[in-house]
Amino acid sequence: MRHKKARNLLNRFTSWRRATLISLTKSLLLHQSIKTSIHKAKVVKPLVEKLISQAKRNTLDAKRRAFRILGDHALVNLLFKEIAPRFSNKQGGYTRIINLGVRRGDNAQLVILELTQIQKKEKKIHKKEKEVKPEEGKKTEEIKEKPSEEKKPQSPVAVKEKPPLTKKPSKKFLGGLKNIFKKERGPL
């Protein structure tokens, strides 16, 4: 008998539910914060906590168990190299649920499910922006050395300037599609 053996089935078949949980877990580990419904968040939270606890052990067996769930070597590597060391001094509580409100379409309760210790990503600066060629530096110095032309004093009479003309697109949005789907009327 199945007395008191309740779990949140999320109104899905077993394989569909498992795929949903794995997808949400992958997204959470990759992005460190996701927006989802409260029911999904409550089901995913124990799975993520279990994965992080396994990753703290950092053994081959733990890596294989994590790979069995995640199915992605790069994500397992991220979990063991970056995420687990952040939580090395904590015994639990690796995730938190923050209420957002209700979704407009179906009135579902939305939440943010995130890791408690989020690592901020630094913006990458392109090498081209960092490097300044010596030729370009000389050109800017030459331009600065040239004396600027004196501006003419404005007359007391205010002259209205016309706004710049903007070029309008030749056709409307989805321009010629109207003619393609136009119904042709033939003789009856």
N, C-alpha and C positions, 0 to 999 in steps of 0.2 A: 504494500500500500504506500501511497505517497502523501501521508499526512504531514503537514507543516514543512514541506519541502518546497518553499516558495523562492522564486527568483524573478527578476525582471526580464521578461522575454522580449520586450520592445515590439511586440506584435509582429514578429518576424519568424521565419523558419530558422532552424538551427544553423545551417550554413550561411544564410543571409545575416543573421545576428552576429555570428563569429566574424564575418567579413567586415561588418560595420564596426565592431569593437577594435579589430586590428587596424583598420583604416584610421579611426580616431586616435588610437594609441600612437601610430606612426606620425600623424600630424602634430600631436602634442609634443612628442620628443623632438621633432624637427623644428617646429616653430616656437616651442616653449609656451605658447598660449593659444587657445582656440575658443571660438564662440559656438556654443551648441545648446541643445535643450537640457533641462535639469535632469530628466530621466536618463538620457545618454551619459551625461557627466557622472552621475552616481554609479552607473554600471562600469564605466571606463576607469574611474579613479582607483579601485582596488587592483586592477590589472597593471596600471602604471606603477603604483607603489610596489607591487611584487617585483616588477622588472628592475626597478632602481635598487631594491634590496638585494636582488641577485647580482646586479652589476657591481655593488660594493664589495662582494667577495672576490671578484676579478680572477676566477678560475676558468679553466677550459670548459668544464662542465656547465658553468654558469653562462658562458658565451654560447654554447650549443643550445641550451634551453632558451636563451633570448632569441637566437636565430630561428628556432622552431616557431616562435610566436611572430617575430617581426619579418623574417624572410628576406632581409636585406643586410649584406655585410657592412655597407657603409653606415647604415643606421645603428647597427650593433657596435661598430667601432666608435661612433659618436657617443653612444650611451656609456660605454666603458671608459673612454678617454676623457670626455668633457663633462658629462652630466653627473655620473656617479661620484667623482672626486669632490664636487661641490657639496654633496650631502654626506661626506665621510664622517662628520662629527654629529650627525643627527640620527636618531633611532627610528624615526617615522615622520609622517606629515610632510611628504615631499610635494604634494599638490594642494591646491585650494580652489574652492568654488565661490565665485563672486556673482551675485544676482545682478541682472541687467534690466529686467522688465519683461513685458510680454511681446510676442511677435505679432505684427499687425494682421497678417493673413489668417492664421489659425488660432491665435490667442494662446500660443504655447509659451511657457515660462522659459526665457533665455538666460543663460549664465555664461561666464567666462571661466573656463577650466585652465589653470596655469600652474607651472612649477613655482614653488615658493621662492626659490633663488634663481632669478633670471639673469643670464649673462647678456649684457648689452652688446650689440654688434657695432663695431666701429665702421664708419664710412670709408670706403676705399677711394683713395685719390689716384687718378690715372697718372702714369709716368709722364705722359705728355704735358700735363698741367704742372708737374713738379719741375721738370727740366726747362730751363730758359736758354735758348741758343744764344751764343755770344753775338751773332749777327743781329738778332732781334733786339738785343739790349742796346747795341750801338744805334740802331734806327730810332729807338724811343728817345735816346739822349739827344740826337740831332733834331728831332721834332721839338723837344722842349727848349732847345737853345734858340730856335727861330722866334723872333718877336711876333706877338700876336697883333692883328690889325685892330685899330681903334674902332670902337663901335660908334655909330652915328647917334647923336642924341635924338630921342623920340619927340615928335612934334606934339603939341598939346592937344591936337585934334585926334580923337580916338578912331582908329581905323579897324573896322571889324574884319577879322581874318576868316576866310572860309575854311570849314573843316576839310581835312584831306579826303579826297574821293576814294572810296573803297570799291574795288572791282567786285561786282556781283557775279556769282556763278552763272554759267550759261544755262544750266538746266536745274530744275528743282531736285530735291532729294529723290533718289531712285528714278532719275529723269525719264528715260525712255521706256520704262517697264509698263507704264500705263497703256502705251500703244500696243505692246506685245499681247497683253491680256484683254484688249478691247474686243468685245463680242461683235462678231460680224453678223449682220442680219441678211439672211438670204430670202429668196422668194418662197412663200409657203405653198 
